[in-house]
Amino acid sequence: MTTVLLTGFEPFAADPTNPSGEAVRLVGGGWDGPSRLVTEVLPVTFSGAADRLGQLVELHRPDVVIATGLAGGRDAVTPERVAINLQDARIPDNAGSQPVDVSCVPGGPTALFSSLPVKAIARDIAAGGIPSRVSLSAGSYVCNHVFYVAAHLAATRPGMRAGFIHVPWDTAHAPEGQPALPLSDIAAALHVAIATTLATPADISVAAGSIH
């Protein structure tokens, strides 16, 4: 049986909730297969999140890892295409750590691409009426760190695919005037991401780049 590991994050900074973690809980609570789904809400700490992800991969040996996190200010669900080997934290993480110009994996490649079908995922989420597009930057905070570590783990495990999806604020908790989506839509988008990944061994070839 195919195993999928789906992760989100706990709240951080000034946000009282984190829609990535809440959506992951919703997906896990309503999961009806046919694949085995493992869900986890990770701490927003550079060391803790990476360590826990590694433990989960070792324990469950997933075929697919889809990590998710909050990108406040974005107006769409955005599968990330590339992770960079850089921790450069604008704010401290939830443990007070604020690494600057530190590698995610010392000696690792400068960047790693997602092995998820990111273009197909964005297409299929958007086809369901939920805004979605491919992103070319996961930032340099804990989300990018987890993305890079997941991609690095996948590179050492034949057959394992891994990537990251950023989600916007949910409508119930978004700061005033900021773009948001209903939490149910965010969870539905993650359902689509799982289904598309399992049904799409190689990504589609369509334009999904950006000018800036």
Summary of the structure (lengths in Angstrom):
residues: 212
radius of gyration: 15.6
end to end distance: 41.3
largest distance: 45.1
contacts: 739
relative contact order: 0.22
helix: 32%
strand: 22%
